[in-house]
Every structure is written in C-alpha cells, then in structure tokens.
Amino acid sequence: KNESVREAVKTKNYIFSPVNEKLNLEVENTNKLLWEIPESVGIKTGRTSGAGEVLIYEYKKENKDITIIVMSSEDRFLDTKNLLLWTLNSFEWR
C-alpha cells in the first residue's frame, strides 16, 4: 500500500548522484521480469543457501492483481513465468 515502496520495487535502473557529483553509481534491478513482462510490478529477488533462488513477484493488469512467491528454485524467473502463464490461462477475472 506504500506508494514509495511500490515505485522503488518496479524501478529498473537508478543512478545515485552524490552531492559533489564527481562519481555516479548506477544500480540495476535484478528482477529480469520487469523487462520481459510489461505488467510486472516487481517486488523482491533473493538467494540464500537455505532457500535457494527466491522471487516475490507481482503482476497487475486491469482487474488482475497476482502475487507469486517462488522459493528453493533453480530458475526463479522461469518458474515464476510458468506459474503466471498457468494462472492467466486457468482463471477468469470479472
């Protein structure tokens, strides 16, 4: 519900400019689905030894708002895309 957080998680690239402007730092979001699926909202990527690859993902288009959480994955982006496609093809929204 926090609009600042919502904007941050869907930002693809961001450039930090220090006050002295001598050195800029560009960071890129690690959620590659932001580039591949236009309706991606983003949320959070990660990886730990215990959980493996993790992705908390949100898709929002018209009246569809889908959240998918993938843990212990070998390819979190492919698993998430497959779950999203299955969901979009298996349900109707009214």
Secondary structure, 3 states (H helix, E strand, C coil): CCHHHHHHHCCCEEEECCCCCCCCEEEECCCCHHHHCCCEEEEEEEEECCCEEEEEEEEEECCEEEEEEEEEECCHHHHHHHHHHHHHHHCCCC
